[in-house]
Amino acid sequence: MSEKTIYRWKAKCSGIDVTEAECLRELDNENARMKKLLAESTLGNAALK
């Protein structure tokens, strides 16, 4: 893990409680899932053209 990643994490998450951290994790997971779906959709549309 790079130093930059640690500082970014620390700036983002310092001072939050467990509930907020869990919410952030869930949102990050959903965001990753949505990005994957968008990429698959875009790839499928490009294949049809």
Steps between C-alpha positions, in 0.01 A plus 500: 500500500645834400543795730268704278223242546539510877480880511199503267324241716588688816365828360181331382425289805646667806235599747218278370329231703447136408151554355625769262796281399264211421282733295803624307607141432153412372493806275847419365390143425184620325699757305741229381207279398338785305828580324533134401143494364562821304822361353327178396213695346736729311697201376179328387385813315837532328481136391158558344630789289 
